[in-house]
């Protein structure tokens, strides 16, 4: 029977390792005299130990004693504090006790330029620091979360973003990362080894960073979900660090009637931030819509920016003087810029039951954007078992959302009773109905919808309007809409935007 591998042998610090330094004990000072350089294979073994411990802790919260003791020997032997391995110690606390480490965490995961021989000792040190920041961020635990734990995780996430070369909070905001000098460009040229693997090139950060942002946001949203949200909102500093997300907005909208004072003000600020971010994206998509044909019955404005230079030259060629080599212009010609615009009526009906929260938020914002167009008359109706006409607030999605009451059953007939009177000119009206169509009085509602379609109304049924495009629709309604010639639009909001642009052009 063979002897079990000891911590010293695993890390390359045992008596059999050629040119390896003697391993320090847990009580030995971190600033002890440096030992002789370790052999290349010893450095590789050390790095592998640290990453095996990282994977073990991420997938199993129980400590693996052999990996823990071997990692401790490595960390202390390279002059790093033992607290680096303590999952309960935040990066902030570690840097506060050891200020020299701040500079090492900053830009830690940015690939370095290839410069010949690898510094294997530096790779081991980097592996220890990378393991610390990754473990603190991605091992978010389970159970109830306190405000202090959320604040600590947010601070650790800031350090991870700084390690990737981004500003704190930048990735969780869903934006592309602004690289620091020396970070990879889009092509990944110049990538070199960083000690994060077996010596190969690190994956292009331009691909990694956009992917890691949503993951950080999802972890943060889960932490918020596991804690008492009102406790967070009551603390202005903690609330200001929250990253607005659809799941967070849903919680705020459901709980808004139970909030007051500072907590209510912070909740409104988070909703406003989310609304503004989504509106900026949707507004860009809407503004790319086509415009109506030129209206030649309206005389062109005689201003310089409308001057049709090519036509002016062509029409005045008869005035060309060969002797003087000069063109005399009798008349200037201008371009027609006025467009034919017929006011269109857009009636948006949104199911605000519990299963349609994502759609409610997106469509409220979308309706406000179309309401800002000069040729569109927008009306907004929300319903569950009761209907609410939100048209007076349609220009302000923030105020609209504060007036919604999420949850409850579904009875589209009450919304139809509000929508039908708004159809004054059927062929000049589009009705967008957003729901999963699991209705209480389904046959009665479908007959009313079919009647709108037969009258000439452009009827657009939408299963859901989400950022992911996922949605569930009642099969009974789906088949009947298909037979009617108005198939249900699949869930991605871009498809609805394109349908509306086509109609309103």
PyMOL commands that set and color helices and strands:
alter all, ss='L'
color gray80, all
select helices_A, chain A and resi 7-10+40-59+65-77+82-85+91-97+99-105+120-138+147-163+205-225+229-233+236-240+246-258+261-287+304-306+309-315+317-319+354-371+391-393+397-402+412-422+426-428+442-454+475-484+493-504
alter helices_A, ss='H'
color red, helices_A
select strands_A, chain A and resi 320-321+326-327+344-351+376-383+387-389+429-434+458-462
alter strands_A, ss='S'
color yellow, strands_A
deselect
rebuild
show_as cartoon
